[in-house]
Amino acid sequence: MDNRSITATIDKVREMLRQTSDDSVYSDMFIYHLLLDERNLLIEREANKRKMRSLFNTKTICMPLVLSKDIPCDCVPEELGCYVLKSKYPIPKPVSTLYGDMIKVTSLDGSKEYTFKSSFAGKYNKYSRLGRPPAYYTIYNDFLYLIGVPHNNLKAVLIHIIPEDPVSMDDISLCDEDGNDLGDTCFDPTLDTFNIDGHLLSTMIELVLKKLGVSLQITEDMTNNSSSTRTDETI
């Protein structure tokens, strides 16, 4: 298990709270959401300062695409009819900053990056003087749509994202280069991290400990008191 993983980070908080026994009053999910709140604030603050970010903080998802027409037809270039490419799964909400959402969409080999346009940009494409505009992506009702791919013949794309909630990736299945499901999800709490720089990890933990110490008045309890009530929800 990666010592920077979500599971390892939760375990660190438990050790510092002396809440490692089986009757701990704090569920994994409770600690996770406290960490997540502080993590999102730290990431947004760093991004708004335009500080360089490590590429290792970005989660890359292979997203299979399916042919779809559940988008208003006036959003689609006329030569494609009403059909476009749609992500098979809803897109996790990315962390948002002053400079945009922390998401990028590329071809599987990374050689082509698709730009984002509003969902109604397609209706104006016929007025372009540049001929056929390059393919672009949009988000509509939480799904990604890739619009303008010739013959709609793309099987999958890569989504490079810092998700607002990493657990949301548990609903997305891994896929191969042909868009076929591989029978596992894109999320593993023992491997996936909070997508945050190492020097901010300790700050995130300290902020959570401070919040717990002030609001809940934590007391040290080194015993394993099985009479206490514990929520079994885990992450």
Buried (B, 14 or more C-beta within 10 A) or exposed (E): EEEBBBBBBBBBBBEBBBBEBEBBBBBBBBBBBBBBBBBBEBBBEBBEEEEEBEEEBBBBBBBBBEEBEEBEBEBBBEEBEEEBBBBBBBBBBBBBBEEEBBBBBBBBEEEEEBEBBEBEBBBEBEEEEEEEBEBBBBBBEEBBBBBBBEEBEBBBBBBBBBBBBBBBBBEBBBBEEEBEEEEEBBBBBEEBBBBBBEEBBEBBBEBBBEEBEEEEEBEEBEEEEEEEEBEEEEB
